[in-house]
Structure formats: structure tokens, C-alpha cells
Amino acid sequence: MKVVVCVKQIPDPATPYRLENETFRLVRPAEQVLDDTDRYGVEMGLQLAQANDGTVTLVSMGPTGNGQGIRQALAMGADKAVLVEDDSLGGSDALNTAKVLARVISNEGYDLVVAGTESTDGYSGVVPQMLAELLDVPALTYAKSVETDGASISIRRQTAAGYDVVVAGLPAVVSVTAGAVEPRYPTFKGIMDAKKKPVETVGLSDLGLEASTTQEVVSITDAPERPAGRKIEDDGGAFNEIIALLTERKVI
């Protein structure tokens, strides 16, 4: 089974984010980390590939930097990575991102595409569904568990009331929720092996694509400060104030 996992490098969330002065785009330093939500996708892809005698290829779009985030995913056990880096992709929206990833995935060949639900620096939450549409395969989203026999795939799709069981034939695209699996920690051997695994970097011309449908931020403003709450001196009847407030908000 050929499993492709979509991953993304992002600035370390533990460090302050900065925006470019003119474009207001996120400044992406050379040192970036693997998006935490993608760790679940990588782990799910590894488990499914290992259970079905398969391979795992990472696909990513964005500034490569020193590749620290990609090496993290390779150290977990992925076999190789294909990175798309092109200056003209700056400011790409979800659709353009999906088009680029879909072209790489098609070129690589696949039985199953695995992705996180959304990136923590974008939060659009639509790229996996767009990928499935562009690849013309089923989209199985918000998976909290995944099973496959190599010919079909079954997931438990997380809902507000519990879960739905969704089944489809392969090939397919599946997006997994955080907590669907417990991501493994790279071993020392895995970290050393990651340095020798193939990493291919391509541009848009290599894919036969041109940049399109970018998004533009025209201005930004600081979020308004939250106003201070109302203080009530409790003389034994403060609960009446709480009841009045809940009644006003139609909670009771």
C-alpha cells in the first residue's frame, strides 16, 4: 500500500509570531517544526502502511528552511519526502495549496492520502476535502479511528453526538483528528536514519503549474481588549445577582 501523508512546517508555537510589514504574511524562519496536528496524520499513516506492507511518502508545500520539521516526520518512520518550494506560492489560499499538493500526490501515485484536519497556522480546515475533489476520490473526514484491508477503508467519524461509521473503497483521502492515535517519539536510530532518507524539492515549473488564487491581507488591527468584569461585594446576597444575570441571558 502506498500511503501519502500531507504535512506542514510551521514556526515554533513556543516562540512569538511576527508578520511582514507590507504583506502582513507570517514570517517563516529557517527553523520550523512539524505542525502538531500533522503528527497524528504521520502516525496514522505509519500504522496503516505497516499493517499493509506499505510505504509512507510525505508531501509538503512551503518554505523548506533547514527542514527540521520534515526530518521530525522522517525520523518517526516515513520513507521519503517531496517538498514544494516556490516564491510565487507566497500568500496561497487553501484552494491553490490543494491544487499543488494534488499534483504532487498524483505524480507520486497513492492508495491512501492521510492529512490532519487543519493546520495550526491557518485553520481553514478545507484542504483535505479539496484534495479529495481534485483527485476525484472519496473524502473521509474527522476520523477518530481508521481501519483498512488494502481494498477499502472504514473510519469512525467524530460528531457532536458521538461518531458515524463511514466506509469507502480505495483510493481515498482521510483526515484524522487530534488524539486519533498516540504519535510515536523518534528513536535515536530513527533520527540518524532520517538524514539518509530521500528528500526531493520541486518548484511549480517542475509540476507544470502556475501560481493562482492567492489571498491578500489589506490591513490588520489589534484585537480589542476584553473589558473588565463587574465586581460585586458579597454581603450574603450576591447569589441574587448571579440569578438575575442568568435570567437576563435566558440561561434559566
Secondary structure, 3 states (H helix, E strand, C coil): CEEEEECCEECCCCCCCCECCCCCCECCCCCCEECHHHHHHHHHHHHHHHHCCCEEEEEEECCCCCCHHHHHHHHHCCCEEEEECCHHHCCECHHHHHHHHHHHHHHHCCCEEEEECCCCCCCCCCHHHHHHHHHCCCEEEEEEEEEECCCEEEEEEEECCEEEEEEEECCEEEEECCCCCCCCCCCHHHHHHHCCCCEEEECHHHHCCCCCCECCCCCCCCCCCCCCCCCCCCCCCHHHHHHHHHHHCCCC
